Amino acid sequence: MSKEYQALTIVKNFLVALNDPAPETRLTSSQIVVDYPDPDKMPYQAMVYIVPEGGSWEVLTTESVLETFSVKLYILARSSPSHTTMGAVISAVYDHFAAVVNAFNTDPTCGGSFIDTMIESYDFYPAVSGLTTSCGIETTIALRFERNPLALPGTDTFPDIYLFPTGD
């Protein structure tokens, strides 16, 4: 599994464990997903979608690289029996956004998985995909971690110094 996909699953598990959107109900692991949002097929009244955006590398030494991996979080909410007005839906989406911000402020390393994380920006959308009964917040988060370009693919293991490629 790639470091980038591992980073996405770490963020998901971290948010499931630490999100506390009081007074809203805590989101479950099926409501925080690594997937692109489709508001028309949203199975719950509130969801957080984690989507990779891109990244950059900065060479630190001959054996390590600092990767900044940019991730989008889409926090979506729609009307429900407990949120009948648009004001209630907006309040719900901001409560979930506050829970995300508080989680990353509480532990910017996500349990030691990253060097640090930073919420870079967010945008509020008063209607999602033309649906007037839903709204959302798109948040950009930078995850920084060290990787070793000399490690074997998919691992942090160095090849044996006496191992030479033989070709075909």
Contacts in CASP RR format, 6 or more apart in sequence:
PFRMAT RR
TARGET T0000
AUTHOR 0000-0000-0000
METHOD contacts of the structure
MODEL  1
MSKEYQALTIVKNFLVALNDPAPETRLTSSQIVVDYPDPDKMPYQAMVYI
VPEGGSWEVLTTESVLETFSVKLYILARSSPSHTTMGAVISAVYDHFAAV
VNAFNTDPTCGGSFIDTMIESYDFYPAVSGLTTSCGIETTIALRFERNPL
ALPGTDTFPDIYLFPTGD
1 154 0 8 1.000
2 154 0 8 1.000
3 67 0 8 1.000
3 145 0 8 1.000
3 147 0 8 1.000
3 154 0 8 1.000
4 52 0 8 1.000
4 69 0 8 1.000
5 34 0 8 1.000
7 69 0 8 1.000
7 71 0 8 1.000
7 113 0 8 1.000
7 114 0 8 1.000
7 143 0 8 1.000
7 145 0 8 1.000
8 34 0 8 1.000
8 50 0 8 1.000
8 52 0 8 1.000
8 71 0 8 1.000
9 34 0 8 1.000
10 110 0 8 1.000
10 113 0 8 1.000
10 114 0 8 1.000
11 50 0 8 1.000
11 71 0 8 1.000
11 73 0 8 1.000
11 110 0 8 1.000
11 141 0 8 1.000
11 143 0 8 1.000
12 29 0 8 1.000
12 32 0 8 1.000
12 33 0 8 1.000
12 34 0 8 1.000
12 50 0 8 1.000
13 29 0 8 1.000
14 103 0 8 1.000
14 107 0 8 1.000
14 110 0 8 1.000
14 111 0 8 1.000
14 113 0 8 1.000
15 27 0 8 1.000
15 32 0 8 1.000
15 48 0 8 1.000
15 100 0 8 1.000
15 103 0 8 1.000
16 27 0 8 1.000
16 28 0 8 1.000
16 29 0 8 1.000
16 32 0 8 1.000
18 102 0 8 1.000
18 103 0 8 1.000
18 106 0 8 1.000
18 107 0 8 1.000
19 26 0 8 1.000
19 27 0 8 1.000
19 32 0 8 1.000
19 48 0 8 1.000
19 96 0 8 1.000
19 99 0 8 1.000
19 100 0 8 1.000
19 103 0 8 1.000
20 26 0 8 1.000
20 99 0 8 1.000
20 102 0 8 1.000
20 103 0 8 1.000
21 27 0 8 1.000
21 92 0 8 1.000
21 95 0 8 1.000
21 96 0 8 1.000
21 98 0 8 1.000
21 99 0 8 1.000
22 95 0 8 1.000
22 99 0 8 1.000
23 95 0 8 1.000
24 46 0 8 1.000
24 92 0 8 1.000
24 95 0 8 1.000
24 96 0 8 1.000
24 99 0 8 1.000
25 46 0 8 1.000
27 46 0 8 1.000
27 47 0 8 1.000
27 48 0 8 1.000
27 96 0 8 1.000
30 43 0 8 1.000
30 44 0 8 1.000
31 44 0 8 1.000
31 46 0 8 1.000
31 47 0 8 1.000
31 48 0 8 1.000
32 47 0 8 1.000
32 48 0 8 1.000
32 50 0 8 1.000
33 47 0 8 1.000
33 48 0 8 1.000
33 49 0 8 1.000
33 50 0 8 1.000
34 49 0 8 1.000
34 50 0 8 1.000
34 51 0 8 1.000
35 49 0 8 1.000
35 50 0 8 1.000
35 51 0 8 1.000
36 49 0 8 1.000
36 51 0 8 1.000
37 47 0 8 1.000
37 49 0 8 1.000
37 51 0 8 1.000
37 74 0 8 1.000
37 76 0 8 1.000
37 128 0 8 1.000
39 76 0 8 1.000
39 78 0 8 1.000
39 128 0 8 1.000
39 129 0 8 1.000
39 131 0 8 1.000
39 134 0 8 1.000
40 129 0 8 1.000
40 131 0 8 1.000
42 76 0 8 1.000
42 78 0 8 1.000
42 134 0 8 1.000
45 77 0 8 1.000
45 78 0 8 1.000
45 79 0 8 1.000
45 80 0 8 1.000
45 83 0 8 1.000
45 92 0 8 1.000
46 75 0 8 1.000
46 76 0 8 1.000
46 77 0 8 1.000
46 78 0 8 1.000
46 92 0 8 1.000
46 93 0 8 1.000
46 96 0 8 1.000
47 74 0 8 1.000
47 75 0 8 1.000
47 76 0 8 1.000
47 77 0 8 1.000
48 73 0 8 1.000
48 74 0 8 1.000
48 75 0 8 1.000
48 76 0 8 1.000
48 96 0 8 1.000
48 100 0 8 1.000
49 73 0 8 1.000
49 74 0 8 1.000
49 76 0 8 1.000
50 71 0 8 1.000
50 72 0 8 1.000
50 73 0 8 1.000
51 71 0 8 1.000
51 72 0 8 1.000
51 73 0 8 1.000
51 74 0 8 1.000
52 69 0 8 1.000
52 70 0 8 1.000
52 71 0 8 1.000
52 72 0 8 1.000
53 70 0 8 1.000
53 71 0 8 1.000
53 72 0 8 1.000
53 140 0 8 1.000
54 69 0 8 1.000
54 70 0 8 1.000
55 67 0 8 1.000
55 68 0 8 1.000
55 69 0 8 1.000
55 70 0 8 1.000
56 67 0 8 1.000
56 68 0 8 1.000
57 65 0 8 1.000
57 66 0 8 1.000
57 67 0 8 1.000
57 68 0 8 1.000
57 147 0 8 1.000
58 65 0 8 1.000
58 66 0 8 1.000
58 67 0 8 1.000
58 68 0 8 1.000
59 65 0 8 1.000
60 66 0 8 1.000
60 146 0 8 1.000
63 148 0 8 1.000
63 149 0 8 1.000
63 150 0 8 1.000
64 146 0 8 1.000
64 147 0 8 1.000
64 148 0 8 1.000
64 149 0 8 1.000
65 146 0 8 1.000
65 147 0 8 1.000
65 148 0 8 1.000
65 149 0 8 1.000
66 115 0 8 1.000
66 144 0 8 1.000
66 145 0 8 1.000
66 146 0 8 1.000
67 144 0 8 1.000
67 145 0 8 1.000
67 146 0 8 1.000
67 147 0 8 1.000
68 142 0 8 1.000
68 143 0 8 1.000
68 144 0 8 1.000
69 142 0 8 1.000
69 143 0 8 1.000
69 144 0 8 1.000
69 145 0 8 1.000
70 120 0 8 1.000
70 140 0 8 1.000
70 141 0 8 1.000
70 142 0 8 1.000
70 143 0 8 1.000
71 140 0 8 1.000
71 141 0 8 1.000
71 142 0 8 1.000
71 143 0 8 1.000
72 138 0 8 1.000
72 139 0 8 1.000
72 140 0 8 1.000
72 141 0 8 1.000
73 100 0 8 1.000
73 138 0 8 1.000
73 139 0 8 1.000
73 141 0 8 1.000
74 136 0 8 1.000
74 137 0 8 1.000
74 138 0 8 1.000
74 139 0 8 1.000
75 93 0 8 1.000
75 96 0 8 1.000
75 97 0 8 1.000
75 100 0 8 1.000
75 136 0 8 1.000
75 137 0 8 1.000
75 138 0 8 1.000
75 139 0 8 1.000
76 93 0 8 1.000
76 128 0 8 1.000
76 134 0 8 1.000
76 135 0 8 1.000
76 136 0 8 1.000
77 83 0 8 1.000
77 89 0 8 1.000
77 92 0 8 1.000
77 93 0 8 1.000
77 96 0 8 1.000
77 134 0 8 1.000
77 135 0 8 1.000
77 136 0 8 1.000
78 89 0 8 1.000
78 128 0 8 1.000
78 131 0 8 1.000
78 133 0 8 1.000
78 134 0 8 1.000
79 85 0 8 1.000
79 86 0 8 1.000
79 88 0 8 1.000
79 89 0 8 1.000
79 133 0 8 1.000
79 134 0 8 1.000
82 88 0 8 1.000
83 89 0 8 1.000
83 91 0 8 1.000
83 92 0 8 1.000
86 132 0 8 1.000
86 133 0 8 1.000
86 135 0 8 1.000
89 133 0 8 1.000
89 134 0 8 1.000
89 135 0 8 1.000
90 126 0 8 1.000
90 135 0 8 1.000
93 124 0 8 1.000
93 135 0 8 1.000
93 136 0 8 1.000
93 137 0 8 1.000
94 137 0 8 1.000
96 137 0 8 1.000
97 122 0 8 1.000
97 137 0 8 1.000
97 139 0 8 1.000
100 119 0 8 1.000
100 139 0 8 1.000
101 119 0 8 1.000
104 110 0 8 1.000
104 117 0 8 1.000
104 118 0 8 1.000
104 119 0 8 1.000
104 141 0 8 1.000
108 114 0 8 1.000
108 116 0 8 1.000
108 117 0 8 1.000
108 118 0 8 1.000
109 115 0 8 1.000
109 116 0 8 1.000
109 117 0 8 1.000
110 117 0 8 1.000
110 143 0 8 1.000
113 145 0 8 1.000
114 143 0 8 1.000
114 144 0 8 1.000
114 145 0 8 1.000
115 144 0 8 1.000
115 145 0 8 1.000
115 146 0 8 1.000
116 144 0 8 1.000
117 141 0 8 1.000
117 142 0 8 1.000
117 143 0 8 1.000
117 144 0 8 1.000
118 141 0 8 1.000
118 142 0 8 1.000
118 144 0 8 1.000
119 139 0 8 1.000
119 140 0 8 1.000
119 141 0 8 1.000
120 140 0 8 1.000
120 141 0 8 1.000
120 142 0 8 1.000
121 139 0 8 1.000
121 140 0 8 1.000
122 137 0 8 1.000
122 138 0 8 1.000
122 139 0 8 1.000
122 140 0 8 1.000
123 137 0 8 1.000
123 138 0 8 1.000
124 135 0 8 1.000
124 136 0 8 1.000
124 137 0 8 1.000
125 135 0 8 1.000
125 136 0 8 1.000
125 137 0 8 1.000
125 138 0 8 1.000
126 135 0 8 1.000
127 134 0 8 1.000
127 135 0 8 1.000
128 134 0 8 1.000
128 135 0 8 1.000
128 136 0 8 1.000
148 156 0 8 1.000
148 158 0 8 1.000
150 158 0 8 1.000
150 159 0 8 1.000
151 157 0 8 1.000
151 158 0 8 1.000
152 158 0 8 1.000
152 159 0 8 1.000
END
